[in-house]
């Protein structure tokens, strides 16, 4: 007798957890709750990758953006249990934020430094815009063991305006 599996017996696919970050050679990711550079192509790259997905961010990162980004579900992590943000899901820990995103096959962690540090050990993919110079800042991306990651793509870019920079869009997958 042939039976077909019931919906409940089929394990739910696990979401892919990705970190997306722009960082300088010295791992700087921010200064005064803003990006320390202007790279229009990086903003387009960010939008293209995250569109239609859940984005997890800390409260200060949300405040630096100022509003939920269109076409994406914004999940803000805050220890403030009274915090309510119109148009966003508020979670009080990274595990709670991940649970709120469980229906999305691709979840993005978009900052800041503390949320990145918590998510790094859980991430499957890193999308890093590697800015090819040291930049002054007050927020940094965590050190990570590059031997645990396989570089799967690197796209080299240069811009002259609004500031002269070389940057690489790099994708890493956990080995």
Secondary structure, 3 states (H helix, E strand, C coil): CCCCCCHHHCCCCCCEEEEEEEEECCCEEEECCECCCCCHHHHHHHHHHHCCCEEEEEHHHHHHHCCCCCCCEEEEECCCCCCCCCCEEEECCHHHHHHHCCCCCEEEEEECHHHHHHHHCCCCEEEEEEECCCCCCCEECCCCCHHHEEEEEEEEEEECCCCCEEEEEEEEEEC
